[in-house]
Amino acid sequence: MQVARLFEEAAQLSPEDADVHIVLGVLYNLSREYDKAIDSFKLALKLKPQDYSLWNKLGATQANSVQSADAILAYQQALDLKPNYVRAWANLGISFANQGKYEESIRYYVRALAMNPKADNAWQYLRISLSCASRNDLMDACDSRNLEVLQKEFPL
């Protein structure tokens, strides 16, 4: 990819420019070169360790490369920096679901939905996890978007 090559050259010329490493990480992620993307995001994080969205990008890339356990650590770092970061809460749910930990994933989806009840994708993911966890007794609460019932059953 020619664009990536240009940014690789830019990274060599300006190794302290976190934004160049971030763009490289996104480009590598898009081309499914996850190991290179992870390395780029980690370099950027050395320069911008307080960037919660960058921690989330690292987590998403790790999750894409089937490193869900590592992704969880990155998402938790993002949430330490920005506790109300809905996307990171939902991404934690996805990572736990990818590991087959459906009950745990439900807790994180419910937490994300408590902050943003209009997140339709999170409702869909929640429904899948409820089904996989054999919690069909809560499908009506999910379908009616009754967060009160879900929060009582799955506190976090």
HELIX and SHEET records of a PDB file:
HELIX    1   1 GLN A    2  LEU A   13  1                                  12    
HELIX    2   2 ALA A   18  LEU A   30  1                                  13    
HELIX    3   3 TYR A   34  LEU A   47  1                                  14    
HELIX    4   4 TYR A   52  ASN A   64  1                                  13    
HELIX    5   5 SER A   68  LEU A   81  1                                  14    
HELIX    6   6 VAL A   86  ASN A   98  1                                  13    
HELIX    7   7 TYR A  102  MET A  115  1                                  14    
HELIX    8   8 ASP A  120  CYS A  132  1                                  13    
HELIX    9   9 ASN A  136  LEU A  138  5                                   3    
HELIX   10  10 MET A  139  ASP A  143  1                                   5    
HELIX   11  11 LEU A  147  GLU A  153  1                                   7    
END                                                                             
